[in-house]
Amino acid sequence: MKNFYVIEGVHKDPNQKETILKETEKKYGPFEELEANQIAKGLIQKNIDDFYHRAWVVNQSE
């Protein structure tokens, strides 16, 4: 079932997804869980030099 989303953006605290700066937030999906994880991994690798950029996989119910 396709109910997973990928959210990326710049964070104030990169270890907490709740601190994402709303003006930088992008949401992709819905995807199957495996596909969402692959997309998030690609986004993280693409932005590896930006410490404050993160991508998260979230379930639609979150």
N, CA, C and O atoms as a Tripos MOL2 file, in Angstrom:
@<TRIPOS>MOLECULE
protein
  248   247    62     0     0
PROTEIN
NO_CHARGES

@<TRIPOS>ATOM
      1 N           0.8480   -1.1870    0.0000 N.3       1 MET1
      2 CA          0.0000    0.0000    0.0000 C.3       1 MET1
      3 C           0.8870    1.2410    0.0000 C.2       1 MET1
      4 O           1.8560    1.3240    0.7540 O.2       1 MET1
      5 N           0.5520    2.1820   -0.8320 N.am      2 LYS2
      6 CA          1.3480    3.4000   -0.9640 C.3       2 LYS2
      7 C           0.8940    4.4390    0.0580 C.2       2 LYS2
      8 O          -0.0190    5.2230   -0.2020 O.2       2 LYS2
      9 N           1.5320    4.4340    1.2030 N.am      3 ASN3
     10 CA          1.1780    5.4200    2.2180 C.3       3 ASN3
     11 C           2.4050    5.9930    2.9250 C.2       3 ASN3
     12 O           2.3220    6.4270    4.0740 O.2       3 ASN3
     13 N           3.5410    5.9900    2.2310 N.am      4 PHE4
     14 CA          4.7550    6.5740    2.7900 C.3       4 PHE4
     15 C           5.1730    7.7870    1.9730 C.2       4 PHE4
     16 O           5.0810    7.7860    0.7450 O.2       4 PHE4
     17 N           5.6280    8.8140    2.6630 N.am      5 TYR5
     18 CA          6.0550   10.0550    2.0260 C.3       5 TYR5
     19 C           7.4950   10.3480    2.4100 C.2       5 TYR5
     20 O           7.9740    9.9060    3.4540 O.2       5 TYR5
     21 N           8.1760   11.0980    1.5580 N.am      6 VAL6
     22 CA          9.5220   11.5670    1.8500 C.3       6 VAL6
     23 C           9.4340   13.0710    2.0470 C.2       6 VAL6
     24 O           8.9120   13.7900    1.1950 O.2       6 VAL6
     25 N           9.9450   13.5350    3.1660 N.am      7 ILE7
     26 CA          9.9700   14.9690    3.4630 C.3       7 ILE7
     27 C          11.4380   15.3730    3.5950 C.2       7 ILE7
     28 O          12.2040   14.7350    4.3170 O.2       7 ILE7
     29 N          11.8170   16.4340    2.8950 N.am      8 GLU8
     30 CA         13.1930   16.9220    2.9790 C.3       8 GLU8
     31 C          13.2000   18.4070    3.2430 C.2       8 GLU8
     32 O          12.2080   19.1000    3.0160 O.2       8 GLU8
     33 N          14.3300   18.8880    3.7240 N.am      9 GLY9
     34 CA         14.4970   20.3120    3.9490 C.3       9 GLY9
     35 C          15.6280   20.6040    4.9130 C.2       9 GLY9
     36 O          16.3240   19.7030    5.3800 O.2       9 GLY9
     37 N          15.7920   21.8700    5.1950 N.am     10 VAL10
     38 CA         16.8190   22.3380    6.1140 C.3      10 VAL10
     39 C          16.2110   22.3990    7.5110 C.2      10 VAL10
     40 O          15.0740   22.8360    7.6880 O.2      10 VAL10
     41 N          16.9770   21.9590    8.4910 N.am     11 HIS11
     42 CA         16.5070   21.8810    9.8720 C.3      11 HIS11
     43 C          17.3420   22.7660   10.7860 C.2      11 HIS11
     44 O          18.5250   23.0000   10.5370 O.2      11 HIS11
     45 N          16.7070   23.2540   11.8500 N.am     12 LYS12
     46 CA         17.4540   23.9530   12.9020 C.3      12 LYS12
     47 C          18.2890   22.9480   13.6800 C.2      12 LYS12
     48 O          19.4470   23.2170   13.9980 O.2      12 LYS12
     49 N          17.7070   21.7860   13.9890 N.am     13 ASP13
     50 CA         18.3980   20.6700   14.6260 C.3      13 ASP13
     51 C          18.2370   19.4740   13.6960 C.2      13 ASP13
     52 O          17.1470   18.9060   13.6220 O.2      13 ASP13
     53 N          19.2860   19.0740   12.9850 N.am     14 PRO14
     54 CA         19.1450   18.0310   11.9750 C.3      14 PRO14
     55 C          18.7920   16.6450   12.5050 C.2      14 PRO14
     56 O          18.5490   15.7300   11.7170 O.2      14 PRO14
     57 N          18.7590   16.4760   13.8100 N.am     15 ASN15
     58 CA         18.3840   15.1880   14.3840 C.3      15 ASN15
     59 C          16.9020   15.1120   14.7610 C.2      15 ASN15
     60 O          16.4370   14.0820   15.2480 O.2      15 ASN15
     61 N          16.1650   16.1990   14.5370 N.am     16 GLN16
     62 CA         14.7410   16.2130   14.8770 C.3      16 GLN16
     63 C          13.9370   16.7300   13.6840 C.2      16 GLN16
     64 O          14.0900   17.8800   13.2730 O.2      16 GLN16
     65 N          13.0810   15.8720   13.1340 N.am     17 LYS17
     66 CA         12.3390   16.2790   11.9370 C.3      17 LYS17
     67 C          11.3490   17.4090   12.2160 C.2      17 LYS17
     68 O          10.9310   18.0980   11.2850 O.2      17 LYS17
     69 N          10.9730   17.6080   13.4550 N.am     18 GLU18
     70 CA         10.0320   18.6700   13.7990 C.3      18 GLU18
     71 C          10.6360   20.0670   13.6430 C.2      18 GLU18
     72 O           9.9030   21.0560   13.6380 O.2      18 GLU18
     73 N          11.9680   20.1590   13.5170 N.am     19 THR19
     74 CA         12.6220   21.4660   13.4360 C.3      19 THR19
     75 C          12.8570   21.9190   11.9920 C.2      19 THR19
     76 O          13.6250   22.8500   11.7490 O.2      19 THR19
     77 N          12.1970   21.2650   11.0390 N.am     20 ILE20
     78 CA         12.3700   21.6460    9.6370 C.3      20 ILE20
     79 C          11.8690   23.0720    9.4140 C.2      20 ILE20
     80 O          10.8250   23.4620    9.9370 O.2      20 ILE20
     81 N          12.6110   23.8290    8.6480 N.am     21 LEU21
     82 CA         12.1880   25.1870    8.2950 C.3      21 LEU21
     83 C          11.1210   25.0780    7.2140 C.2      21 LEU21
     84 O          11.3850   24.5740    6.1230 O.2      21 LEU21
     85 N           9.9250   25.5480    7.5160 N.am     22 LYS22
     86 CA          8.7700   25.3610    6.6220 C.3      22 LYS22
     87 C           9.0130   25.8870    5.2110 C.2      22 LYS22
     88 O           8.4810   25.3320    4.2500 O.2      22 LYS22
     89 N           9.8110   26.9510    5.0700 N.am     23 GLU23
     90 CA         10.0580   27.5150    3.7390 C.3      23 GLU23
     91 C          10.9610   26.6250    2.8920 C.2      23 GLU23
     92 O          11.0560   26.8350    1.6830 O.2      23 GLU23
     93 N          11.6270   25.6360    3.4900 N.am     24 THR24
     94 CA         12.4990   24.7340    2.7400 C.3      24 THR24
     95 C          11.8990   23.3410    2.5840 C.2      24 THR24
     96 O          12.4730   22.4940    1.9000 O.2      24 THR24
     97 N          10.7560   23.0980    3.2070 N.am     25 GLU25
     98 CA         10.1620   21.7590    3.2250 C.3      25 GLU25
     99 C           9.6060   21.3590    1.8570 C.2      25 GLU25
    100 O           8.8920   22.1260    1.2110 O.2      25 GLU25
    101 N           9.9530   20.1320    1.4290 N.am     26 LYS26
    102 CA          9.4000   19.5440    0.2130 C.3      26 LYS26
    103 C           8.9040   18.1570    0.5640 C.2      26 LYS26
    104 O           9.5550   17.4210    1.3050 O.2      26 LYS26
    105 N           7.7360   17.8010    0.0210 N.am     27 LYS27
    106 CA          7.1280   16.5110    0.3140 C.3      27 LYS27
    107 C           6.9040   15.7570   -0.9870 C.2      27 LYS27
    108 O           6.3680   16.3090   -1.9470 O.2      27 LYS27
    109 N           7.3170   14.4890   -1.0170 N.am     28 TYR28
    110 CA          7.1720   13.6460   -2.1950 C.3      28 TYR28
    111 C           6.3850   12.4020   -1.8240 C.2      28 TYR28
    112 O           6.5380   11.8720   -0.7230 O.2      28 TYR28
    113 N           5.5500   11.9370   -2.7290 N.am     29 GLY29
    114 CA          4.8480   10.6830   -2.4750 C.3      29 GLY29
    115 C           3.4190   10.7340   -2.9090 C.2      29 GLY29
    116 O           2.9890   11.7290   -3.4930 O.2      29 GLY29
    117 N           2.6850    9.7230   -2.6520 N.am     30 PRO30
    118 CA          2.9450    8.5520   -1.8050 C.3      30 PRO30
    119 C           3.7460    7.4730   -2.5350 C.2      30 PRO30
    120 O           3.7140    7.3710   -3.7610 O.2      30 PRO30
    121 N           4.4640    6.6750   -1.7470 N.am     31 PHE31
    122 CA          5.2860    5.5830   -2.2430 C.3      31 PHE31
    123 C           5.0800    4.3510   -1.3820 C.2      31 PHE31
    124 O           4.5260    4.4160   -0.2840 O.2      31 PHE31
    125 N           5.5450    3.2150   -1.9150 N.am     32 GLU32
    126 CA          5.7050    2.0230   -1.0860 C.3      32 GLU32
    127 C           6.8780    2.3070   -0.1480 C.2      32 GLU32
    128 O           7.7080    3.1660   -0.4470 O.2      32 GLU32
    129 N           6.9560    1.6080    0.9670 N.am     33 GLU33
    130 CA          8.0010    1.8830    1.9560 C.3      33 GLU33
    131 C           9.4060    1.7340    1.3740 C.2      33 GLU33
    132 O          10.2570    2.5880    1.6220 O.2      33 GLU33
    133 N           9.6690    0.6900    0.6170 N.am     34 LEU34
    134 CA         10.9980    0.4670    0.0510 C.3      34 LEU34
    135 C          11.3940    1.5950   -0.8930 C.2      34 LEU34
    136 O          12.5210    2.0880   -0.8370 O.2      34 LEU34
    137 N          10.4760    2.0020   -1.7520 N.am     35 GLU35
    138 CA         10.7550    3.0940   -2.6880 C.3      35 GLU35
    139 C          11.0010    4.4110   -1.9480 C.2      35 GLU35
    140 O          11.8950    5.1720   -2.3180 O.2      35 GLU35
    141 N          10.2200    4.6770   -0.9170 N.am     36 ALA36
    142 CA         10.3940    5.9000   -0.1240 C.3      36 ALA36
    143 C          11.7650    5.9200    0.5350 C.2      36 ALA36
    144 O          12.4270    6.9580    0.5640 O.2      36 ALA36
    145 N          12.1940    4.7810    1.0620 N.am     37 ASN37
    146 CA         13.5170    4.7090    1.6880 C.3      37 ASN37
    147 C          14.6260    4.9610    0.6750 C.2      37 ASN37
    148 O          15.6200    5.6130    0.9960 O.2      37 ASN37
    149 N          14.4710    4.4550   -0.5370 N.am     38 GLN38
    150 CA         15.4770    4.6650   -1.5760 C.3      38 GLN38
    151 C          15.5470    6.1320   -1.9820 C.2      38 GLN38
    152 O          16.6370    6.6720   -2.1720 O.2      38 GLN38
    153 N          14.4090    6.7710   -2.1150 N.am     39 ILE39
    154 CA         14.3740    8.1940   -2.4790 C.3      39 ILE39
    155 C          15.0040    9.0370   -1.3760 C.2      39 ILE39
    156 O          15.7960    9.9360   -1.6590 O.2      39 ILE39
    157 N          14.6610    8.7570   -0.1320 N.am     40 ALA40
    158 CA         15.2410    9.5030    0.9910 C.3      40 ALA40
    159 C          16.7550    9.3210    1.0250 C.2      40 ALA40
    160 O          17.4920   10.2830    1.2390 O.2      40 ALA40
    161 N          17.2140    8.1080    0.8170 N.am     41 LYS41
    162 CA         18.6590    7.8470    0.8080 C.3      41 LYS41
    163 C          19.3400    8.6590   -0.2930 C.2      41 LYS41
    164 O          20.4060    9.2330   -0.0690 O.2      41 LYS41
    165 N          18.7350    8.7100   -1.4750 N.am     42 GLY42
    166 CA         19.2920    9.4840   -2.5770 C.3      42 GLY42
    167 C          19.3580   10.9710   -2.2630 C.2      42 GLY42
    168 O          20.3440   11.6320   -2.5900 O.2      42 GLY42
    169 N          18.3130   11.5030   -1.6310 N.am     43 LEU43
    170 CA         18.2970   12.9220   -1.2600 C.3      43 LEU43
    171 C          19.3600   13.2260   -0.2050 C.2      43 LEU43
    172 O          20.0080   14.2710   -0.2530 O.2      43 LEU43
    173 N          19.5330   12.3230    0.7310 N.am     44 ILE44
    174 CA         20.5450   12.5120    1.7700 C.3      44 ILE44
    175 C          21.9360   12.5160    1.1380 C.2      44 ILE44
    176 O          22.7700   13.3620    1.4630 O.2      44 ILE44
    177 N          22.1810   11.5700    0.2380 N.am     45 GLN45
    178 CA         23.4830   11.4950   -0.4230 C.3      45 GLN45
    179 C          23.7310   12.7150   -1.3060 C.2      45 GLN45
    180 O          24.8540   13.2140   -1.3790 O.2      45 GLN45
    181 N          22.6900   13.1900   -1.9720 N.am     46 LYS46
    182 CA         22.8160   14.3600   -2.8420 C.3      46 LYS46
    183 C          23.2050   15.6040   -2.0370 C.2      46 LYS46
    184 O          23.9240   16.4690   -2.5380 O.2      46 LYS46
    185 N          22.7360   15.6930   -0.8030 N.am     47 ASN47
    186 CA         22.9740   16.8690    0.0350 C.3      47 ASN47
    187 C          23.9290   16.5570    1.1860 C.2      47 ASN47
    188 O          23.8280   17.1610    2.2540 O.2      47 ASN47
    189 N          24.8390   15.6340    0.9800 N.am     48 ILE48
    190 CA         25.7300   15.1610    2.0400 C.3      48 ILE48
    191 C          26.5770   16.2740    2.6520 C.2      48 ILE48
    192 O          26.9380   16.1910    3.8260 O.2      48 ILE48
    193 N          26.8980   17.3030    1.8890 N.am     49 ASP49
    194 CA         27.7440   18.3810    2.3950 C.3      49 ASP49
    195 C          26.9910   19.4090    3.2300 C.2      49 ASP49
    196 O          27.6150   20.2660    3.8560 O.2      49 ASP49
    197 N          25.6680   19.3400    3.2510 N.am     50 ASP50
    198 CA         24.8560   20.2880    4.0200 C.3      50 ASP50
    199 C          24.4120   19.6060    5.3140 C.2      50 ASP50
    200 O          23.4640   18.8210    5.3140 O.2      50 ASP50
    201 N          25.0970   19.9100    6.4120 N.am     51 PHE51
    202 CA         24.8300   19.2700    7.6970 C.3      51 PHE51
    203 C          23.3750   19.4530    8.1490 C.2      51 PHE51
    204 O          22.8270   18.5730    8.8140 O.2      51 PHE51
    205 N          22.7520   20.5660    7.8040 N.am     52 TYR52
    206 CA         21.4050   20.8640    8.2940 C.3      52 TYR52
    207 C          20.3000   20.3590    7.3740 C.2      52 TYR52
    208 O          19.1210   20.5220    7.6860 O.2      52 TYR52
    209 N          20.6590   19.7500    6.2480 N.am     53 HIS53
    210 CA         19.6540   19.1920    5.3420 C.3      53 HIS53
    211 C          19.4120   17.7370    5.7100 C.2      53 HIS53
    212 O          20.3560   16.9730    5.9120 O.2      53 HIS53
    213 N          18.1510   17.3620    5.7940 N.am     54 ARG54
    214 CA         17.7880   15.9740    6.0770 C.3      54 ARG54
    215 C          16.5790   15.5830    5.2400 C.2      54 ARG54
    216 O          15.8070   16.4270    4.7840 O.2      54 ARG54
    217 N          16.4410   14.2710    5.0520 N.am     55 ALA55
    218 CA         15.2530   13.7070    4.4120 C.3      55 ALA55
    219 C          14.7240   12.6240    5.3370 C.2      55 ALA55
    220 O          15.4880   11.8620    5.9300 O.2      55 ALA55
    221 N          13.4160   12.5710    5.4480 N.am     56 TRP56
    222 CA         12.7630   11.6280    6.3600 C.3      56 TRP56
    223 C          11.6920   10.8640    5.6080 C.2      56 TRP56
    224 O          11.0460   11.4110    4.7140 O.2      56 TRP56
    225 N          11.5020    9.6090    5.9630 N.am     57 VAL57
    226 CA         10.3890    8.8090    5.4810 C.3      57 VAL57
    227 C           9.3400    8.8050    6.5750 C.2      57 VAL57
    228 O           9.6240    8.4500    7.7200 O.2      57 VAL57
    229 N           8.1280    9.2010    6.2200 N.am     58 VAL58
    230 CA          7.0500    9.2340    7.2100 C.3      58 VAL58
    231 C           5.8520    8.4580    6.6790 C.2      58 VAL58
    232 O           5.5900    8.4210    5.4760 O.2      58 VAL58
    233 N           5.1500    7.8530    7.5940 N.am     59 ASN59
    234 CA          3.9240    7.1540    7.2550 C.3      59 ASN59
    235 C           2.8160    8.1790    7.1410 C.2      59 ASN59
    236 O           2.8200    9.1760    7.8630 O.2      59 ASN59
    237 N           1.8740    7.9530    6.2540 N.am     60 GLN60
    238 CA          0.7770    8.9220    6.0300 C.3      60 GLN60
    239 C           0.0360    9.2490    7.3140 C.2      60 GLN60
    240 O          -0.5120   10.3430    7.4450 O.2      60 GLN60
    241 N           0.0070    8.3350    8.2540 N.am     61 SER61
    242 CA         -0.7170    8.5680    9.4990 C.3      61 SER61
    243 C           0.0330    9.4970   10.4490 C.2      61 SER61
    244 O          -0.5480    9.9320   11.4440 O.2      61 SER61
    245 N           1.3250    9.8240   10.1780 N.am     62 GLU62
    246 CA          2.0890   10.7070   11.0720 C.3      62 GLU62
    247 C           1.7320   12.1530   10.8360 C.2      62 GLU62
    248 O           2.2750   13.0380   11.4960 O.2      62 GLU62
@<TRIPOS>BOND
     1     1     2 1
     2     2     3 1
     3     3     4 2
     4     3     5 am
     5     5     6 1
     6     6     7 1
     7     7     8 2
     8     7     9 am
     9     9    10 1
    10    10    11 1
    11    11    12 2
    12    11    13 am
    13    13    14 1
    14    14    15 1
    15    15    16 2
    16    15    17 am
    17    17    18 1
    18    18    19 1
    19    19    20 2
    20    19    21 am
    21    21    22 1
    22    22    23 1
    23    23    24 2
    24    23    25 am
    25    25    26 1
    26    26    27 1
    27    27    28 2
    28    27    29 am
    29    29    30 1
    30    30    31 1
    31    31    32 2
    32    31    33 am
    33    33    34 1
    34    34    35 1
    35    35    36 2
    36    35    37 am
    37    37    38 1
    38    38    39 1
    39    39    40 2
    40    39    41 am
    41    41    42 1
    42    42    43 1
    43    43    44 2
    44    43    45 am
    45    45    46 1
    46    46    47 1
    47    47    48 2
    48    47    49 am
    49    49    50 1
    50    50    51 1
    51    51    52 2
    52    51    53 am
    53    53    54 1
    54    54    55 1
    55    55    56 2
    56    55    57 am
    57    57    58 1
    58    58    59 1
    59    59    60 2
    60    59    61 am
    61    61    62 1
    62    62    63 1
    63    63    64 2
    64    63    65 am
    65    65    66 1
    66    66    67 1
    67    67    68 2
    68    67    69 am
    69    69    70 1
    70    70    71 1
    71    71    72 2
    72    71    73 am
    73    73    74 1
    74    74    75 1
    75    75    76 2
    76    75    77 am
    77    77    78 1
    78    78    79 1
    79    79    80 2
    80    79    81 am
    81    81    82 1
    82    82    83 1
    83    83    84 2
    84    83    85 am
    85    85    86 1
    86    86    87 1
    87    87    88 2
    88    87    89 am
    89    89    90 1
    90    90    91 1
    91    91    92 2
    92    91    93 am
    93    93    94 1
    94    94    95 1
    95    95    96 2
    96    95    97 am
    97    97    98 1
    98    98    99 1
    99    99   100 2
   100    99   101 am
   101   101   102 1
   102   102   103 1
   103   103   104 2
   104   103   105 am
   105   105   106 1
   106   106   107 1
   107   107   108 2
   108   107   109 am
   109   109   110 1
   110   110   111 1
   111   111   112 2
   112   111   113 am
   113   113   114 1
   114   114   115 1
   115   115   116 2
   116   115   117 am
   117   117   118 1
   118   118   119 1
   119   119   120 2
   120   119   121 am
   121   121   122 1
   122   122   123 1
   123   123   124 2
   124   123   125 am
   125   125   126 1
   126   126   127 1
   127   127   128 2
   128   127   129 am
   129   129   130 1
   130   130   131 1
   131   131   132 2
   132   131   133 am
   133   133   134 1
   134   134   135 1
   135   135   136 2
   136   135   137 am
   137   137   138 1
   138   138   139 1
   139   139   140 2
   140   139   141 am
   141   141   142 1
   142   142   143 1
   143   143   144 2
   144   143   145 am
   145   145   146 1
   146   146   147 1
   147   147   148 2
   148   147   149 am
   149   149   150 1
   150   150   151 1
   151   151   152 2
   152   151   153 am
   153   153   154 1
   154   154   155 1
   155   155   156 2
   156   155   157 am
   157   157   158 1
   158   158   159 1
   159   159   160 2
   160   159   161 am
   161   161   162 1
   162   162   163 1
   163   163   164 2
   164   163   165 am
   165   165   166 1
   166   166   167 1
   167   167   168 2
   168   167   169 am
   169   169   170 1
   170   170   171 1
   171   171   172 2
   172   171   173 am
   173   173   174 1
   174   174   175 1
   175   175   176 2
   176   175   177 am
   177   177   178 1
   178   178   179 1
   179   179   180 2
   180   179   181 am
   181   181   182 1
   182   182   183 1
   183   183   184 2
   184   183   185 am
   185   185   186 1
   186   186   187 1
   187   187   188 2
   188   187   189 am
   189   189   190 1
   190   190   191 1
   191   191   192 2
   192   191   193 am
   193   193   194 1
   194   194   195 1
   195   195   196 2
   196   195   197 am
   197   197   198 1
   198   198   199 1
   199   199   200 2
   200   199   201 am
   201   201   202 1
   202   202   203 1
   203   203   204 2
   204   203   205 am
   205   205   206 1
   206   206   207 1
   207   207   208 2
   208   207   209 am
   209   209   210 1
   210   210   211 1
   211   211   212 2
   212   211   213 am
   213   213   214 1
   214   214   215 1
   215   215   216 2
   216   215   217 am
   217   217   218 1
   218   218   219 1
   219   219   220 2
   220   219   221 am
   221   221   222 1
   222   222   223 1
   223   223   224 2
   224   223   225 am
   225   225   226 1
   226   226   227 1
   227   227   228 2
   228   227   229 am
   229   229   230 1
   230   230   231 1
   231   231   232 2
   232   231   233 am
   233   233   234 1
   234   234   235 1
   235   235   236 2
   236   235   237 am
   237   237   238 1
   238   238   239 1
   239   239   240 2
   240   239   241 am
   241   241   242 1
   242   242   243 1
   243   243   244 2
   244   243   245 am
   245   245   246 1
   246   246   247 1
   247   247   248 2
@<TRIPOS>SUBSTRUCTURE
     1 MET1         2 RESIDUE 1 A MET
     2 LYS2         6 RESIDUE 1 A LYS
     3 ASN3        10 RESIDUE 1 A ASN
     4 PHE4        14 RESIDUE 1 A PHE
     5 TYR5        18 RESIDUE 1 A TYR
     6 VAL6        22 RESIDUE 1 A VAL
     7 ILE7        26 RESIDUE 1 A ILE
     8 GLU8        30 RESIDUE 1 A GLU
     9 GLY9        34 RESIDUE 1 A GLY
    10 VAL10       38 RESIDUE 1 A VAL
    11 HIS11       42 RESIDUE 1 A HIS
    12 LYS12       46 RESIDUE 1 A LYS
    13 ASP13       50 RESIDUE 1 A ASP
    14 PRO14       54 RESIDUE 1 A PRO
    15 ASN15       58 RESIDUE 1 A ASN
    16 GLN16       62 RESIDUE 1 A GLN
    17 LYS17       66 RESIDUE 1 A LYS
    18 GLU18       70 RESIDUE 1 A GLU
    19 THR19       74 RESIDUE 1 A THR
    20 ILE20       78 RESIDUE 1 A ILE
    21 LEU21       82 RESIDUE 1 A LEU
    22 LYS22       86 RESIDUE 1 A LYS
    23 GLU23       90 RESIDUE 1 A GLU
    24 THR24       94 RESIDUE 1 A THR
    25 GLU25       98 RESIDUE 1 A GLU
    26 LYS26      102 RESIDUE 1 A LYS
    27 LYS27      106 RESIDUE 1 A LYS
    28 TYR28      110 RESIDUE 1 A TYR
    29 GLY29      114 RESIDUE 1 A GLY
    30 PRO30      118 RESIDUE 1 A PRO
    31 PHE31      122 RESIDUE 1 A PHE
    32 GLU32      126 RESIDUE 1 A GLU
    33 GLU33      130 RESIDUE 1 A GLU
    34 LEU34      134 RESIDUE 1 A LEU
    35 GLU35      138 RESIDUE 1 A GLU
    36 ALA36      142 RESIDUE 1 A ALA
    37 ASN37      146 RESIDUE 1 A ASN
    38 GLN38      150 RESIDUE 1 A GLN
    39 ILE39      154 RESIDUE 1 A ILE
    40 ALA40      158 RESIDUE 1 A ALA
    41 LYS41      162 RESIDUE 1 A LYS
    42 GLY42      166 RESIDUE 1 A GLY
    43 LEU43      170 RESIDUE 1 A LEU
    44 ILE44      174 RESIDUE 1 A ILE
    45 GLN45      178 RESIDUE 1 A GLN
    46 LYS46      182 RESIDUE 1 A LYS
    47 ASN47      186 RESIDUE 1 A ASN
    48 ILE48      190 RESIDUE 1 A ILE
    49 ASP49      194 RESIDUE 1 A ASP
    50 ASP50      198 RESIDUE 1 A ASP
    51 PHE51      202 RESIDUE 1 A PHE
    52 TYR52      206 RESIDUE 1 A TYR
    53 HIS53      210 RESIDUE 1 A HIS
    54 ARG54      214 RESIDUE 1 A ARG
    55 ALA55      218 RESIDUE 1 A ALA
    56 TRP56      222 RESIDUE 1 A TRP
    57 VAL57      226 RESIDUE 1 A VAL
    58 VAL58      230 RESIDUE 1 A VAL
    59 ASN59      234 RESIDUE 1 A ASN
    60 GLN60      238 RESIDUE 1 A GLN
    61 SER61      242 RESIDUE 1 A SER
    62 GLU62      246 RESIDUE 1 A GLU
